[in-house]
Amino acid sequence: MKLSKLIPAACLGCLGIASGQGLYNIMPYEDDPVEGLPLHWTVALNLGYDNNPSPVLSDCPGFDSDGAMYVSGSIQGNFMMQSPRTVIDVWGKLGVTYYIDDVQQTSAVGTTVGSSDDTFYTAQFGLNVTHNVNERLRIRSRSNFSYEQEPDYDSGLATDRRQGQYFRYSTDNSVGYRWTERLGTVTGYRLNGVVWQDNSAQDSMTHTIYNQFRYRTSERTVLTADVRYGIQNNSGYGDSDSVYLLLGAEHEFSETTVGVLRVGAQHFSPDGGEASWSPYLEGTIRTQVSEQFGVRAFVYYGAEGRDRSVWTHDCDIFGPMPVSGASLVNFDERNILRIGSQGSYVVSEKLTIFGGVNVVFDSYKNGTYVIGDSVGGAWAALDSAPDFDEMIYNLNIGASVTLTENIYMTGSYNFSHSSSDADIREYDRQRVQLGIQTSF
């Protein structure tokens, strides 16, 4: 029995389980739709306060990032069609966020920095199709397309909060074949990428082909062996490619607890840099502790080929030191650790509380200065740069109260903190939101 069918609908909503792709979504059949109405709608309206809507440079002396009130609204539709061999799950969401005050930042000399927009739009679309050709052959496609304002920590995209809008896309298409009662394979191709509206130098695209061998040792355990090859194309600095060799296991600890773990090695080869082997890890677990309490979590560690060009200077370049004190460094290596969890607890028929936490740790190595150096901003493009680290954690808590049969009041608090070797990248951000939503 699939774990998702054991979790109450209220918990599914608070856990944020959707049909998209993310770091939680490495569990087999994670995105199979939950039994319910063929067509389901959710409409939401929110009022909130953001104390740091433009976090870039916000911790630097002389830069003001005033808090702002905002209103947001969204409508989401989910459609599911099932037959004995085919499952089609489609979902879409349209939303808008309007800041009552313009989102902007004022520098020490009075100039406006960053975005001055006050309206941000969201459009998301997902399509999952699974078709069982026969008892042995299974074809699967999972696609997700988003136009958003904020990077999503659970998607594996975010390492900071940005005001620019972006387009994110991902499609994963595979063929699974069961060769014997115990042995099977899954072969596929994955394409994902991001296109930034205001920062095209950060655009990226990744192609991945993979093959997974699956061997069932018992009704509850499957051992896996993965071979993957990925190509990373970046608009800015440095394309790269990677080879992954992984061993793993998928185990059903009980009817309400399932876990997946894959470990191994990644051979990362950046253009113009030195190739190297490094550890690779991905895992996720989902458990329904009781009828009221559900939790899921993930862990990820690996080398990533995008966003390896970093401004590493401190805020003091905006003081007596000239602007030439800025330092832009291209790094060959970027190793990243991501940990996340979400949970919800149904206190009563009318009250559900939920929360989550994400931690992102970035480690950059083998850097070369493009602009500046560590001593005074002189041009030193061939000089080596010191290693660079930063950490971000994000915490959210909230509650949902049932007002009538299908109308809910929600409230949430979100806190983000960035700590970095470059204080221009440090910030704190808090958001408080109250809302009302209806489902039908």
C-alpha positions in Angstrom: 0.0 0.0 0.0 1.4 3.4 -0.9 2.2 5.6 2.1 0.6 8.7 0.5 -2.8 6.9 0.8 -2.3 6.4 4.5 -1.8 10.1 5.3 -4.9 12.2 6.0 -5.8 14.8 3.4 -5.2 17.6 5.9 -1.7 16.5 6.5 -0.9 16.2 2.8 -1.9 19.8 2.3 0.2 21.1 5.2 3.2 19.0 4.1 3.1 20.8 0.8 3.0 17.6 -1.3 2.5 18.5 -4.9 3.1 16.9 -8.3 6.3 18.8 -9.0 9.9 17.7 -8.7 12.2 18.5 -5.9 14.7 17.0 -3.4 11.9 15.1 -1.6 10.9 13.6 -4.9 13.5 10.7 -5.2 11.1 8.2 -3.6 9.6 5.7 -6.0 6.1 6.8 -7.1 6.3 9.8 -4.8 4.2 11.8 -7.2 1.5 9.3 -7.7 -1.8 11.2 -7.2 -3.7 10.7 -4.0 -7.2 9.2 -4.4 -9.8 11.9 -4.4 -11.9 14.0 -6.7 -11.0 14.0 -10.4 -10.9 17.8 -10.4 -10.0 19.9 -7.3 -9.6 23.7 -6.9 -8.0 25.8 -4.2 -8.3 29.6 -4.0 -6.3 31.6 -1.5 -6.0 35.3 -0.5 -3.2 36.5 1.9 -2.0 39.7 3.7 1.6 39.8 4.9 4.5 41.8 6.0 8.1 41.4 4.7 10.8 43.1 6.8 13.5 42.7 4.2 12.0 42.4 0.7 15.3 43.3 -1.0 18.0 41.4 0.9 21.0 42.0 -1.4 23.5 44.3 0.5 20.9 44.8 3.3 23.4 44.2 6.0 25.9 46.8 4.6 26.1 50.1 6.4 24.4 52.9 4.5 22.0 50.6 2.7 18.3 50.8 3.6 15.9 48.0 2.8 12.6 49.1 4.3 9.9 46.5 5.2 6.7 46.4 3.2 3.2 45.1 3.4 1.9 42.9 0.6 -1.2 41.2 -0.5 -1.2 38.0 -2.6 -3.8 35.8 -4.2 -3.7 32.4 -6.1 -5.9 29.8 -7.7 -4.7 26.2 -8.2 -6.4 23.4 -10.0 -5.6 19.7 -9.9 -7.0 17.2 -12.4 -6.5 13.4 -12.2 -7.6 10.8 -14.7 -7.1 7.1 -14.0 -7.6 3.9 -16.0 -6.4 0.3 -15.3 -3.1 1.1 -17.2 -2.7 4.9 -17.3 -2.6 7.6 -14.7 -2.6 11.3 -15.8 -2.1 14.0 -13.2 -2.3 17.6 -14.2 -2.0 20.7 -12.0 -1.6 24.4 -12.5 -1.4 27.5 -10.4 -1.7 31.2 -11.1 -0.8 33.8 -8.5 0.1 37.5 -7.9 1.9 39.3 -5.1 1.5 43.1 -4.8 3.7 45.1 -2.4 1.9 48.1 -1.1 5.2 49.9 -1.1 7.7 49.5 -3.9 10.4 46.9 -3.3 13.6 48.8 -3.6 16.8 49.7 -1.7 18.6 53.0 -1.2 22.4 53.2 -1.1 24.5 55.4 1.0 24.6 58.1 -1.7 20.9 58.0 -2.2 20.7 56.0 -5.4 18.1 53.2 -5.9 19.6 49.7 -6.0 17.9 46.5 -7.0 14.3 46.0 -8.0 11.8 48.8 -7.8 8.8 46.7 -8.9 5.8 46.3 -6.7 4.0 43.4 -8.5 5.3 39.9 -9.0 3.5 37.1 -10.8 3.5 33.3 -10.4 2.5 30.7 -13.0 3.1 27.0 -12.4 2.2 23.9 -14.4 2.8 20.2 -13.9 2.0 17.1 -15.9 2.7 13.5 -14.8 1.9 10.5 -17.0 2.4 6.9 -16.1 1.5 4.1 -18.5 1.8 0.4 -17.9 2.2 -1.1 -21.4 2.1 -4.6 -19.9 3.0 -6.3 -16.7 6.7 -5.8 -17.4 7.0 -2.5 -19.2 6.2 0.9 -17.6 6.6 4.3 -19.3 6.7 7.5 -17.1 7.0 11.2 -17.7 7.2 13.9 -15.0 7.3 17.6 -16.1 7.1 20.8 -14.2 7.3 24.4 -15.4 7.3 27.5 -13.2 7.5 31.3 -13.5 8.2 32.5 -10.0 9.6 35.2 -7.8 11.3 33.3 -5.0 13.7 30.3 -5.3 12.3 27.2 -3.6 14.6 25.6 -1.1 13.0 22.2 -1.6 13.6 22.2 -5.3 17.4 22.4 -5.0 17.5 25.8 -6.7 17.8 28.3 -3.9 21.0 29.3 -2.3 19.7 32.8 -1.4 16.6 34.9 -1.7 16.4 37.1 -4.8 13.9 39.6 -6.1 14.2 38.9 -9.8 11.6 36.7 -11.4 12.8 33.5 -13.2 11.5 30.6 -15.3 12.3 27.1 -14.0 11.6 23.9 -16.0 12.2 20.2 -15.5 11.2 17.1 -17.3 12.1 13.5 -16.5 11.1 10.7 -18.9 11.9 7.1 -18.2 11.2 3.5 -19.2 11.1 0.8 -16.6 11.3 -2.9 -17.4 11.0 -5.9 -15.1 13.4 -8.6 -16.5 12.6 -11.2 -13.8 10.5 -11.3 -10.6 13.3 -9.7 -8.7 15.4 -7.7 -11.3 14.4 -4.6 -13.1 15.9 -1.5 -14.8 14.8 2.1 -15.2 16.4 4.1 -18.0 15.7 7.8 -18.6 16.6 11.3 -19.6 16.2 14.4 -17.4 16.3 18.0 -18.6 16.1 20.9 -16.1 17.2 24.5 -16.0 16.5 28.1 -15.0 16.2 31.3 -16.9 16.4 34.6 -14.9 14.5 37.6 -16.1 17.0 40.2 -14.8 20.2 38.2 -14.5 20.9 36.2 -17.7 24.5 35.4 -16.5 22.9 33.0 -14.0 20.9 31.0 -16.6 21.7 27.3 -16.7 20.6 24.1 -18.3 21.4 20.5 -17.3 21.0 17.3 -19.3 21.2 13.9 -17.5 20.9 10.4 -18.8 20.7 7.6 -16.3 20.2 3.9 -15.8 19.2 2.3 -12.6 19.3 -1.4 -11.8 16.7 -2.6 -9.2 16.9 -5.8 -7.3 14.1 -6.8 -4.9 15.4 -8.7 -1.9 12.1 -8.9 -0.1 8.6 -7.5 -0.2 9.8 -4.4 1.6 13.4 -3.9 0.3 14.8 -3.0 -3.1 18.6 -2.6 -3.7 19.6 -0.1 -6.4 22.7 0.7 -8.5 22.8 3.9 -10.5 24.9 5.2 -13.4 24.3 8.8 -14.5 26.0 11.2 -16.8 25.2 14.9 -16.7 26.1 17.9 -18.8 25.8 21.4 -17.2 25.6 24.4 -19.6 25.8 27.9 -18.1 25.3 31.3 -19.7 28.0 32.7 -17.4 31.1 31.0 -16.2 32.2 27.5 -16.8 30.3 24.5 -18.3 30.9 21.1 -16.7 30.0 17.4 -16.8 29.6 14.8 -14.2 29.6 11.0 -13.9 27.7 9.4 -10.9 28.2 5.9 -9.6 25.8 5.1 -6.8 24.5 2.3 -4.6 21.3 2.5 -2.7 18.3 0.9 -1.0 14.6 1.6 -0.8 13.0 0.2 2.3 9.5 0.1 3.7 10.1 0.1 7.5 6.4 -0.2 8.1 3.1 0.5 6.4 3.5 4.2 7.3 7.3 4.7 7.0 9.4 4.6 3.8 13.0 5.6 3.2 15.4 5.9 0.3 19.2 6.3 0.4 21.7 6.4 -2.4 25.5 7.0 -1.8 28.5 6.9 -4.0 31.0 9.0 -6.0 30.7 11.9 -8.4 33.4 12.7 -11.0 33.1 16.4 -11.6 34.9 17.9 -14.6 34.7 21.7 -15.1 35.7 23.3 -18.4 39.2 24.8 -17.9 39.6 23.3 -14.4 40.8 20.2 -12.8 38.5 17.1 -12.7 38.1 15.4 -9.4 36.1 12.7 -7.5 34.0 13.6 -4.5 31.3 11.9 -2.4 27.7 12.0 -3.4 24.6 11.4 -1.2 20.8 11.7 -1.6 18.2 10.4 0.7 14.6 11.0 1.8 12.3 9.5 4.4 8.6 9.9 5.0 6.7 8.7 8.1 3.2 9.0 9.5 4.0 8.8 13.2 0.3 8.7 14.1 -3.0 9.5 12.5 -2.3 13.2 13.4 1.4 13.6 13.0 3.3 13.2 9.7 6.9 14.1 8.8 9.2 13.9 5.8 12.8 14.9 5.3 15.7 14.9 2.8 19.4 15.2 2.6 21.6 16.0 -0.4 25.3 16.4 -0.9 27.2 16.8 -4.2 29.2 19.0 -6.6 27.1 21.5 -8.6 28.2 23.1 -11.8 26.1 26.2 -11.8 26.5 29.6 -9.9 30.3 29.2 -9.5 31.1 32.9 -10.2 30.8 34.8 -6.9 31.4 38.3 -5.7 33.5 37.7 -2.6 34.2 41.2 -1.2 32.9 42.8 1.9 30.8 45.9 2.5 33.8 48.2 3.1 34.2 48.8 -0.6 31.2 51.2 -0.3 33.1 53.2 2.3 36.5 55.0 1.8 37.8 52.3 -0.5 37.0 52.8 -4.2 34.5 50.6 -6.0 37.5 48.8 -7.6 37.7 46.9 -4.2 35.1 44.5 -5.5 36.2 41.0 -6.1 34.6 38.6 -8.6 36.0 35.0 -8.4 35.4 32.0 -10.7 35.5 28.8 -8.7 36.2 25.3 -10.2 34.5 23.5 -7.3 31.2 24.2 -5.6 30.1 21.5 -3.1 26.8 21.9 -1.5 24.9 20.2 1.4 21.1 20.6 1.6 19.0 19.3 4.5 15.2 19.9 4.7 12.2 18.6 6.6 8.5 19.3 6.8 5.9 18.1 9.3 2.3 18.7 10.3 0.2 17.8 13.3 -3.6 17.6 13.3 -4.5 19.0 16.7 -8.3 18.7 16.2 -10.8 18.6 13.4 -10.5 22.3 13.1 -6.8 23.0 13.9 -3.7 21.8 12.1 -0.2 23.1 12.8 2.8 22.7 10.4 6.4 23.7 10.0 9.6 23.1 8.3 13.3 23.9 8.2 16.0 24.0 5.4 19.8 24.3 5.8 22.0 25.0 2.8 25.8 25.0 3.1 28.0 26.0 0.2 31.7 25.4 -0.1 33.7 27.0 -3.0 37.2 25.9 -3.8 40.0 26.5 -6.4 39.0 30.0 -7.3 40.6 32.5 -9.7 40.1 36.3 -9.6 38.3 37.8 -12.5 38.1 41.3 -11.0 40.1 42.4 -8.0 42.2 40.5 -5.5 42.3 40.0 -1.7 44.5 43.0 -1.1 43.1 46.2 -2.7 41.2 45.7 -5.8 44.0 45.7 -8.4 43.4 43.7 -11.5 44.7 40.2 -10.8 42.9 37.8 -13.1 45.5 35.1 -12.8 45.8 35.1 -9.0 44.4 32.3 -6.9 41.6 33.2 -4.5 41.0 31.7 -1.1 38.2 29.2 -0.5 34.8 30.6 0.2 31.9 29.3 2.4 28.4 30.4 3.2 25.4 29.0 5.0 21.7 29.7 4.8 18.9 28.4 6.9 15.2 28.9 6.6 12.5 28.2 9.2 8.7 28.4 8.8 5.9 27.6 11.2 2.2 28.1 10.8 -1.4 26.9 11.5 -4.6 26.2 9.6 -8.0 26.7 11.2 -11.2 25.3 9.6 -14.0 27.9 9.6 -16.6 26.0 7.6 -16.6 22.7 5.7 -14.3 24.0 2.9 -13.0 27.4 4.1 -9.8 27.7 6.1 -7.9 30.5 7.8 -4.1 30.2 7.7 -1.2 32.0 9.4 2.5 31.5 9.0 5.9 33.0 10.1 9.1 32.6 8.0 12.7 33.4 9.0 15.7 33.3 6.8 19.4 33.9 7.7 22.4 34.0 5.5 25.9 33.8 6.9 28.8 34.2 4.4 32.6 34.9 4.2 31.5 38.0 2.2 29.3 40.2 4.3 27.6 41.7 1.2 25.9 38.3 1.0 24.7 38.3 4.6 21.1 39.1 5.7 18.2 38.3 7.9 14.6 38.2 6.6 11.3 37.7 8.3 7.8 37.4 6.9 4.5 37.1 8.6 1.3 36.2 6.7 -2.4 35.7 7.4 -4.7 34.3 4.8 -7.9 32.6 3.9 -8.5 29.8 1.4 -11.2 27.6 0.1 -11.1 24.2 -1.6 -13.8 22.7 -3.8 
